Amino acid sequence: MIARGREFVRARWEQWSRRPVGALLRVFAGRVFHGGDSSDGSMQVGLVTILIVLALPGTLVSLLLFEKYGSLVRWMRGELSFDPFTATIPDEYFFIVLSMAVTGAAALWRWDALFLDRRDYSNIVPLPISLRRIFLGNLTAIFLLAGVLTIDVNAGSFVLFPVAVTGGQNSLGVFLRFGFGHALTVVLASAWSFFVVFAIAGLLLTLLPYSMFRRISLYARFLMALVFLALLASGFAVPTYLAQLTQFDQRAVLALPPVWFVGICETLWGNGANPFYADMAHTAWVALAGTLLVAAVSYILSFRRSFVRVPEVAAIGPVPRMQLRLLPAKLVQRVLLRDPPQRACFQFITRTLLRNEAHLQIAAAFAAMGLVLSTQALIAALQPRPHTALRGLALLRTPSEDGLSIPFVLAFFVIMGIRLAFEVPSDLRANWVFAMWIDPANLPTRAVARKILLTFSLAPLVPLCLVSAWLLWGAETALLHTALFAACVCTLIELVLVRFRKIPFTCTYPPFQSNSALTFVACFFGFVFFTIYLPEMELWTLGDAWRVALWAPPLAAALIGVQQYRKQMLDMDKHLIFEETAATDF
């Protein structure tokens, strides 16, 4: 019986998918989820892998909460009475923020797939299909993407979080009410986050000429990524206010969208009589309805205004060419790049990084994370400290761990973002130019990559670090701080390029290996050590200028260790490659 049902459903699906509407939906869904066929023939990341990665944050956080809400732990804390609908407000806020940030980031990642482009016009419009069907097919695919992202991001917390909280209640009714309120709230928050991105993209495409839209598209995504990361960062601070009803009158907290959805959750949990929760729930429903309306209207207008005029608009890159002139290219070529192959590789890497949208997205995402975390460090540096009467900006007049960590945070994310972008190929059909011209045994690709990382990290950050530290802490402290910062950055660059032997953007994707998880863990601990422990050590060093000599042995040992490791590598592991067949050299 079940087999017959499956065969019937499969036959009906095959029949429907061959009709114009079904075929269009399949095409647009594949475009939205996969981005179309890869032009370089390289293997793309599978959809299943992406969905698993998106579901991991909520699942891991839910598992960590089992210890917090366990009945034994509550008994040891002396919490004899436990109300899950009020005690979990901070964690519910964090889940709302997490769902918004992850769904918003995924929507920004598929920004270009939300609206039809030149390729769609060339392939679909000549077919005997009406524009109305094309419009409905793509709109259905967009809603399908929104639904899949919304369910996937929150799938782990749908069951695990209610089980962790109400597992000791011995009441099925409490579990169902808690689980339903949590599930509906995070789903609505994720949907709102997705359609905010969709609405902003539609408004920009409707109000601006297509050429201008292409030019500011990357900047708009960068700003929205900053907003989502800031909301995610608020998940560690705002819950302290939500735990105290006396803090609800603060306008900065009330203006946060996640707080609005906390009102929906509490209303579903039976606390709708509270005027604060009622107001927040009303605001959330209005915001959700308004976002859906704006997204729908902007998509209709942008479709009528932009898609039918695609042939009239020339193809434009995401970054204007004039921005490349801001780089000190001639000075770098004369001083650091006297070898023609190195000069050619440097220009190719720089132009690709600044003009290719995929690489710009990676670098911009890491830069946004660095800006958010450095802003958090600045806010922490302005907080009152024990045993001091200083307040506000006067606190910056004395060095602190948070203040010293700002350039370290920015440099770490800039370096790691560009280093990750190096692994993404641009167009492998053109790498034959380098393969035929360059001797694989003689080109120092690591030196070129090192100069790229130094150009985008130390070149802008060292002057800013020196000037700001000079104005705040004086000449001696500024020189010591900048020197230590530059030495640590140079050491970090050598470590991330320890096995690098390719021209960036010209090699195939590195295959997934069993040690990829270890690489991620190493990067995480490297971030903690580089941005937390090094500033602490530097603060101790600034207490006595002679202590700076203690930095020389560990930094020298790290550089000598990298050099000795490279010398012991096999000759075959030192040659330039254009196809990745082993574990990633990250």
N, C-alpha and C positions, 0 to 999 in steps of 0.2 A: 504493500500500500504506500509506504513512504517512498520507495523507488519510483513508483508510478507518479507520485506527486512531484518528485524532483524532475522527472522527465517532462511532465506537463509544463512546469514552471520554466524549465530550460527552453522548451520549444516555443513557448509564448514569448520569452525574452529574445530569442533569436529572431522571431518573426517581427517583434516590435522594433528591435535595434536596427533592422534593415530599412525601416521607413525613414523619411527625411528627418523627422523630429528626433527619433532615436539615434540615428547616425550622427546628427549634429551634437546631441548630448554626449555621445561617446567621444567625439573629436574634441569638444571643448573641455570635457572632464579630463581627458588625457593631457590636454594642453595646460590646464590649471594645476593638475597634480604633478605632472612630470616636466612641464616646460617644453614639451616638444622633443624632437630628435636632436641629439647632440651633433653639432657640426664637426666636431673633431673626432668623432667615432669612439671616444673614450667611454668607459663604464661610468654611469652616473649612480649616485647613491639611491638605493632602492626605496620605494615608498614605505614598505613595511619597516625598514630601519628608521626612517624619519619619524614615523608614527610612534615607534617604541621610544625614541629619544624624547619626543614631546611629552609622552606619558610618564617618563621617569621622575621628574621633579615632584609632582603631586603624590606619586606612589611612595617615594623615599621619605617625604615629609610625614605622610600618614603613618608609615612604619615607625618612625622615630617617636611619634606621639603615644605609642602603646605603653611605653615606660612612664610617660608623664601622667596618663590618666588611668593607670592600673590601680586596682582596688588596694593592693598591698602598699603601693607607694602613697596613696591618699591616706591610708590608715597610719602609716609611719609619720606622715606630716600632721596628723591630728585632724584631718578634714572629715569629720563624722557625717556632716550633711553636705551633699553635693548636688548642685543644680546644673545639669549639662547645658541648659539653654542660656545661662549667664556666664558660667565659668569658661566657656569656650569662645567667647566673643573675640579675644585677641587672635586665637588661632583661626577662627573663621575669617577674620579680616585678612590674615596672611594668605589663606587659600584663595580668597577673592582676588587679592593683588597678584598672586602667582598665576591664576588662570588668565587674568587680563594681560599680564606681561608676556606670557608664553604665546597666547593666541595673537596678540598684537604683533609680536616679533615674527610669527609665522605669516601673518598677513602682509607685513612689510617685505618679507622675503619673496612672496609671490605677487608683489605689487604690479609688475609688468604683465602678469597673466590675468589680471582682473579685467582688463579692457582689450578689445581686439586691436590688432596692429596691421602693418602693411602686409605681412605674410598671410594673415587670415583673409584680408581683402583680395589678394591675388589668387588664393586657392579656392575660396568659397563663393565670392560674389559672382564669378562667371557661371556657376552652376544654376540650374533652374530652381532656385530656392528663394523665397521672398525674404526681404529684410526683416519682416516681422518674426519669421521662424528663426532667423539667425539671432535676432535680439533675444527671443525667449530661450533659445538653446544655451546661449552664453550666460544669461541671467540664472537659469536653472543650475548650470555648472557652478556658478559662484555661490548660490545658496547651498549646494551640495558640499562645496569646500568649507563653507562656514559651519555646516552641521558636523562634518567629519572632524574638523579641528576642535570644535566645542566639546564634542563627546570624548575625543581622544585625550585632550589635555587634562580633563577631569575624571577620566575613567578610573584611575587608581584610587582617588579619594571618595568616589561614590559609595563604596562599601567599607574600605579600610578605616576611614576617619570615623564614621558612625560606630563601627565595631569597637574601635579604640576608646571612644568616649562613653558609650552606653553598654559596653560589654559586661560591666558589673551591676547593671540596673535590674536584670532579670525581668524586663518588661518589653514585650514585643511592640506595644503601642508607642512607647518612648523611642525605641529604635526606629520604627517606621516614620514617626513624625520628625525626628531629628534628621534622619537620612533624606527624607523628601525635601525638607527645608534647605538642607545643605546642597543637595544635588541641583534643585531648581535655581538656587541663588548663583552658584558658580557657573551654571550653564548660561544664565542671563548675563552675567558679568562678562563671560567669554564672548558671547554674541555681540554685546555692546562694544567690546574692544575691537572685534573684527569689523563691524560696520562703521565704527568711527574712522578707521583707516580707509575703508571703502568710500565713505562719504567725502573725506578730505581729498582723496585722489579724484573722485568725480567732480567736485567743485573746482579744483585746480584745472582739470581738463576742460571744464565747461567755460570758465571765466577767462582763461588765458589762451593765447595762441599756442598751437601745438609745439612750435619751436621753442617758445619760452617755457612751456611745461616740461619739455625734455631737459632743459638746462637747469631748472630748479627742482626737478624730481628727486635727485639724490639729496639735496639739502633738506627738502621737506621730510624725506624718510629719516634723515639723520636727526632732525629735531624731534620727530615723533618717537624715535628710538630713545632719545634722551628722556622724553616724558615717561615712557613705559618703564625705563630703568629707574627713574626717580620714584615712580609709584612702587616699584619693587623694593627700593631702598626704604620707603616709608613703612614697609611691613615690619621693620625692626624698631621703629620709634613710635608710630601712631598707636599701636595696641596699648601702650602704657597710658595714653589718654582715654582710650575706650574702656579701660578697666575702671575708670573713675568718672562717674556721671557729672561731677563738678567741673570737669574739663570740657564738657560738650559745647560750651559757649564760645570756644575759640574758633574764629572764622577760618583760620588756616586749615583746621581739621575738617570743618563742615564742608569746605570747598572740594575735598577729595572725593572723586567718584566712588572708590571702594567703600567709603563710609555710607554712601547712599544705599548700596546694595546690602550692607549690614542691616539697614532698616527693613528691607524685604525679608531677609532671613529671620529677623526677630519677629516680624509680623506673622510669618508662617509658623513660627514656634509658639505663637500665642501671646506675644508681648505687644500686640498692636495697639493696646490702650495707652501705652506710653507715648506722650505727644512727640517726643524726639524721634522715636522709631517710626511713628506714623508720618512725620514730615519727611524724613529721609526716604522712606519707601515711596511716598508720592513723588519726590524729586527723581528717584531712580526710574520709576515708570514713565514719567514725562521725558526724561533724558533718553530712555530706550526707544520710546515711540518717535521722538523727534529725530533721533539718529537714523532709524529705519526710514522715515519719510524723506529726510535729506538725501540718504544714500540712493533711494529709489528714484527720486526726481533728478538728482545729479547724473545718475547713470542713463536715464532716458534722454536728457538733454545732451550729454556728452556723446551718446551714440548717434544721435541725429546730427550733431554739429561736427564731430571729429571723424568718426569711422567712414562716413560717406565721402569725406574729403581727403582720405589718406593719399591717393595718387597725386594730389596737388601739393603735398608737403615733402620737402627733401628730407632724407635721413640725417639725423643730427645726433651726435654723441651726448653722453650725460654731462660732460665737463667741457666748457669752452676751450678752444685751443690757446687763447691768449693767456690762460692761467699758467701754461708751461713756461712762459717767458719770465715768470717770477722766480724760477729756480736759477741759482748761480751756475748755469750749465757751462758757460765759457771758462769761468774761473776754475771750476772743478776739472775740466778737460785739460787746461794748461798745467795745473799743479799736480793733480792726483791721477789723471788718466792720460798719460803720454803714450801708452801702448794702444794702437788702433783697435785691436780686438776688444780690449777692455772698454774703450770709449764707445764702441758700437753696442756692446752688451749693456753698458750703463744707460745709454740713451733708450735702447729698446725696453729695458726693465722699467725705467722711469715713465716713459710715455704709456706703456701698457698699464702700469699701476694707476695712472691718473686718467686714462681714457676708457679702459674696459670697465663696464658696469659691475660685472661679477666680482672683480678684484677690489673695486672701490667699495662695494657693499661690505666685504669682509673687513677691510681696513677701517671703514667708518663705524662698523658695529663695535669693534674693539676700542676705537677711539671714544665712542660714546660711553662704553663701560668705564674707561679710564676717567673721563670727565665727571661722571656721576660719583665714582668712588673718591676722586680727588676733592669734589665739592663736599662730600661727607666728611672728609678729613679736615677741610677748612672750617666747616661748621663745628666739628669737635674741637678744633684749636681755639675757637672763640668761646667755648663753654667755660664757666668759672672753674678755677682749679682750687684744690685745698691749700690752705696756708698762704693765700694771696688775696689782696684786695683789688686787684686789677679787674676791669670789666670791659667787654666789647673789644674794639680794635686795639686797645692798650695791651691785651693779652698777646697779640702778635709781636710785640716789641721784644719778647723774650722767646728764645727757641723752644719748641716743644716737639714731641714725637710726631704728633699729627701734622704740624706745620712742615717738618722736615720730610715727611713721607710723600708730600704732594708730587714733587718731580719724579720720585721713584715710581709712583703709581702710573703717572702718565707715560713715562718711558717704557715701563713693562708692557703695557697694553699696546702701545704703538709698535714695539718690536715684535711682540707675539702675533699681532694682527697681520703685519707685513710678512712675517715668516710663514704664517699659515697661508697667506695669499700666494706665496711662492709655489705652493704645491698644486695650485689650480691651473691647468693648462689654458692657454689663450686660444690658439688655433694650431693644432698639431700638423695641419697640412702645410704650414709654412716653416716648420723647424728644419727642413732640408737645407735652408740657406746656411744655418749655423753648422749643421752636420757636415756639409761639404767644404766649408770655408775654414773652420776652426779645427786645430789639432787637439783631439781629446786629451792628450798627455801633457799639453803645454799651457792651456788656458787656465789661469788661476780663478776659477769661478767663485771660489770662496772669498777671494779678495774683492771681487765686484759686489757680491752680496753684502759683504761687510761694509763697504762704502755706501751702499744704498741704505742700510739700516742706520749707519751713523748720520747720513744726510737728513733722514726723516726723524731721528730721535735727538741726537746731541746738538745738531745744528740749530734747531729752534729752541730747545729747552735750556741749553747752557747759558745763552745770553739772558733769557728770562729768569732763570734761577739766580744768576750772578747779580743782576740788577735788583730784583726783589729782595734778596737776602742782604745786599749792600744797604738798601734803604731802610730795612727793618732792623738789622742786627749789626751793622758796621762792616768795615772793609775786611778785617781779619777773619771774622766768622764767615763772611760771604765767600772769601777765597777758599777757606778750608772746606766749607759745605759743597761748593761747586767742584772742587778737585776730587773729593771723595765720591760725589755723585757721578762724575765723568768716569772715574776709574771703575766703579761698580757697573756702569752701563757697558763699558768696553768689555769687561769680563763676562757679563751676561750675553753679549753678542757672540763672543767666542764659544760659549757653551752651547747656544742654540744652533751654531753652524759647525758643530764638531765633526759631523760626517757629511756635510753638504758637498755635493759634487755634480750639480746640474745647473744649467742656465734657467733661471726662474721663468715659468710660464711656457716652457718648451718641452717638458717631460710629461709623460702620462701620469694619471692619478696613482698615488701609492696604494697598493692593495691593503686591505684590512688584515692585520696580523694580531696574534694573541697578545703581543706586548703593547698594543695600542692603549689598553686600559692603564697599563703602567706608565705610559707616556703622559696620559692625562693626569694621573696622580702626581707624577713628578712635576708637571707644570703647576698644579695646585700648590704643592708644598714650596715650589720655587717662588710662586707669588707671595705666599705667607712670609717666607724668609726675606725676600727682596724688599717688600713693602712694609713689613712690621719690624722684623728683627734688625735689619740694617739701619733704619732710622733710630731705633733705640740705641744701638751701638754708636751711631754718630752723635747722638745727644750726649752720651757719656764722654765721647772724644772731645767734644767742644768745651767741656769743662776744663780741659788742660790741653793746650795746643801740642805738647810733646807726645800726647797719646796717639797722634796721627801716625807715628812711626809704627805702631802695632798693626796697622792695616796692611803694611807692605808684605809681611810673610804670607798671610792667607791668600791675598790676591795674586802674589807671585806664584804660590803653590798651585792655584787653580789654573793659571795660564801655562805653567810648565807642564802640569798634568795633561792638559789638552794637547800641547805640542808633542809630548812623548807618545800619547795615544795615537796621534796621526802618523807619527814616524813608524809605529809598529803595525800600521794597517798594510794589508797586501796591496801590491801595485794595481791589481785589477779593481780594488775598491777606491783607488784615487783618481781613476780616469773619468772623464766627462761622460754622462749617460743621457739618453733621450727617451728611454723606456724603463719604467720602474718595475722591477721584478721581485725585489726583496722587500723587507720591512722598511717602513718609512724612515728617512734620515732625519726626521725632526729632532 
